[in-house]
Amino acid sequence: MDRFVIEGGTPLRGRVSISGSKNATLPLMAAALLADTPTTLHNVPDLRDTQTMAEVLRHLGVEVTFQDHTMVIDPRGFTNHEAPYDMVRKMRASVYVMGPMIARLRRAKVSLPGGCAIGPRPIDLHLKGFSALGAVLDIEHGYVVAEVPDLKGAEFSLSGAAGSSVGATCNVLMAAVLAKGETVIHGAAREPEVLELISFLKKMGAQIEGAGERVLKIRGVSGLSGTEHTIVADRIEAGTFMVAAAITSGDIIIENAPLDHLDAVISKIHEIGARVEPGDNGTRVYGVLERYSPTNIQTWTYPGFPTDMQAQFMALLSLVPGTSIIRETIYVDRFLHAAELNRMGANIQVLNGMATIQGVPKLSGAPVMASDLRASAALVLAGLAAEGTTIVNRVYHIDRGYEAIEKKLSALGARVLRISDDEPEDPPATET
């Protein structure tokens, strides 16, 4: 099981390039199944999650090749309608294949993903949408089994208790593009990754109106064709490196940062006292930790503050003088990193979906355990700023969403070493 050994205390300086978006790539890989000819995706990040999704597609009979961040997906062998537990448990995003199965094969058998480290994440809104489109659904032995006598357009809402669902919007949209007639989805998610999927589907021949709005209108077509598409840069990776500059009192240039997708993150970085300055050759991020001020954060659906940046900001705010508060409204249990940050000397109290953070003068390096993808990023950030040595265990989590992060950090001057041994890894949590 790999781990990172980090010697903290070095301000980051230099340039870093942001990889393609993981959360945009995964639904696009599934959407390629809707076509009757091959699709080519460029700027695909080389991650555990993209590799896992490729394995799922191959299991379904699809040919997938991947080289130099270019992926070719040939769906002409797509005949298998079952996604088994052993695959889906590794990554919740595997359920994205259900929409294409329903649309192309008119049947599906997909394992329920189960719980994960950041709390309950049911797929009830996915199933609500599929049912409205005509799928007959049942739960059998831990699997969702769908039969689709007739896939017809319908009007329904996908808004849930925590706002709109990115996963449900993407999955149901993929089924609706091949349904007969018109589908109207109310409460659709507006995240950049959803807009990326809509752009991709329209290139394939889908008819979709309302991208970026809460209501999507889809006119079903009889078939789609493969296309060529370049994946947008990863807004969460860009935000993570912004926090890395801020927490180390560094000064870095971020190339390819999708600034249009980061308004809420940049606003909070400015609010604490660090700076984000766009330029022709990249985005400069810099600051001095001792001069920062506390802030309050509440996560929400886009364009609100992203839950996927909550943990990274908690690491940063643990060193900002004064009291900061983070309210997690998307996944109220997504605070497992708080206990690990406290092991490093942070002063964080968590109660009822709210973390109260009293800034401390310093963090001390310690052995810590990553619980999920973004928590692992937070612990790495804390290690970069801490005094002494931090050992981050279970870095397979961070490998799911950050391509070669230790190499990118090392190029900025960080002292990060990946250590591998023969100890077997624990099964990854099923997390998107």
Phi, psi and omega in degrees: 000125182286154174213159175257136171249119188239127171261111187278177173099005181253119175297136180279136179215143179129204183236147177219141180253136183272136181280174176295155185286122175298313186288344172271324184295316188299311176293329178293323176299318178293319182297334178300338178292341182286342185273165176254004177223166186293155176239144176242124178249129177254160179062034177281125180289142180271093187228163173304317185292320177292326176293320179295317179296323177299320177298319178298314181297319179297322177300329181277000178100008184268142175269126181231126173238147185216122179205133176052045176066017173243129181240131175248126183242116180252106187271009187293343176262013183289096181229339183279128185255017183239128173249106190283164183303317184301336177268313185295327182295336181286335186199120182300328183297349175302335181293349177299339181287348183293319178301309176299324177299313181296320183287318186267316187261345181063023173197157182202148173220103188233129180298137171296135184289338180080191182279174177209178188295338183258017172109178181297135180218073184292162179250031184298325179290326174302311184293325177300315180294316179298319180297318180297330180277355176115001179285137173263116190248147175211155175251119182227116174054040178084008179243146166272123179248125183237134169238138187234089179299322181204119182268107185237146176299153181205172178241128184198172180246143176245021179277134180242189183298329180258028180090200182286152182253120177297311183300314181294318179301312181296313186294312182290324177302320181295329176284321187292332185294341178249010177279153178287136176082202186254138174245136176238117180254113174270153179069030180289146176290149182244011181303151179305329181292329176290317178297325177296317178296317180299315178301317180295313181297322178294324174299328181282348179116004179287154178247104186226133175239149173101016179304129181088001179247169181282347180239123176251138175242126184237125173259115184298144177240166185279339180191162179233156179243151176298158183212186178236135187208143176254125184291138177293155178294154186278112182293330181284322174297317178299315178297323179296319178288332173298316178293324178299319176295316183293318186285339180258009187053043185265189181206099186232158174251124180256119178269142176072015181294125179280078189300328179298340182260005190236022184304314183294322180292312181297322178301318180288325177296318177295321184297324180281341177120359172275170185235143174234116185235106177294147178211173182295331184254014180136180182252119180274133177232127182205164178176171178236114189307318185294344183261003184282159177241152181290166178208169175244142183229137171231121179286149175197171179295158182302135014268021176289182181290128187286136176300333181287355175250000184298313184295319181297318179290330176297318177300315180296312184292339178296343179250004180268124181304140180101189184251124174243153180231134174242123174254122180260108183258349182270305178234096190294343179265009187275059183226020183297334179291340182299317181296323179289322175296323177296328175298335180268002177109001177291162179237089185233128176245130182243130178205125173052052176075014180227134177248126175257123188243116173264115182299139180245157182294332183202160169249151179245135179302144182200161171288130180225163185238123177284135181256336180200180187301304185286330175297321180296322177297319179298319181290324175296315179300316179298320179297325179296328183265346187282159171278134177087204189256130174246134176246116179259114180269160180062049182283003172300334176298312184290332177293342179290332188226357180230117182281118175049047186297326181292328178288319178295318179292319179298323178294340177267003178103356179292151177256089183233128180233129174271128179245129178245145173219186186266005180293131181293146179280148171289153177298134180297148174290148180278096185222141179282000000 
